[in-house]
Amino acid sequence: MTDTVPRVDRDPRVDRDLRDGAAPAPAPAATGRVDLSDIPVVRTKHWFRWTVAAIVVFVLAQFLWSLVTNENYEWGYFAHYFLSEPVLQGLGLTLVYTAVSATLGFLFGTLLALARLAKSPLLNAAAWSFIWFFRSVPLVVQLVVWYNLGYLYPTLGLGTPFTTDFWLVEFPTVQLISAFAAGVLGLSLHQAAYSAEIIRGGLLSVDQGQLEAAAALGIPPRRRLSRIVLPQAMRSIIPNATNEVIGLVKGTSVLFVIAVPELFYAVQVIYNRNSRVIPLLLVAVVWYTIITTILSVLQYYIERHYARGSVRVLPPTPLQRARHWIALQWARLGDDPTPPPALVGADAPPVDRATRHAAPGDSRFTSGGES
């Protein structure tokens, strides 16, 4: 490899001849180029990076060592209660609350997002007021209010407007809004307020020019929404929506304030009886971690599905990479004379980066719906 930069340093033999008083020897024919291959390459040491990595490894090893040697964890009680009936019942109730509240919350949030984008100032103001109020009030306060709504309205029903004459149908509020209903109401309305902004941010992330082009081609508005807007908006909605669902799973633990026997409440009841606080809390921690891990895997595959609209070749999944690596190692052992072909898409960008290829640099893709 050569460089076009001319050499500026003087030849040391010329300096020696000048010091001795002799006429300088004729210099070799100057080529005016420097061979860069003669310059030694000095690698960067990255001392700070190695120091931080060593500290992280030390702290992790210390923590794992304490998990094994510290008897206060009481792993025997953990194993006894991990699959016990009260814990599994609480886990099932947690999943039911999460599924119902997420479904209702995102359905209602979609309506709120469309109302926020509507040209009607009344709908826009109503949706904005709902979102503003339910994002301002803490979730635990909403749950307690819904659970005690009977103090405010003893009966609910249908009848003459602006009166309490419920001649058509009437229910006692305490019976109508049970603990389960109060939990679903509180979680769903709270989730709808946040989901509306996430969905609105995703819809706004689609380039307006595509909508104008589709309208110019005569594509009906419903098909524009389902075939053009939503597939592109989902690329920015999915990561934030999954975060909300994961937060909702953990948010169900707040239901203990209205005595709903979900996972955390069930664990609390057990350790209040046997005083084994740490093993029972570890049971809840491990179950929440398992649920979150499953949701994260689902998020990866959903993001990968919607990334098809922004990249030509999808990156291989971790499972595909593992199978290709095993096949490659098996071929190296000599048992298979034909090595596996190269993995398609191995050089493709990761899924989380590929989903943003449609509009690089567009800050709305990562705004979290708060724009």
Disulfide bonds with the S-S distance in Angstrom:
none
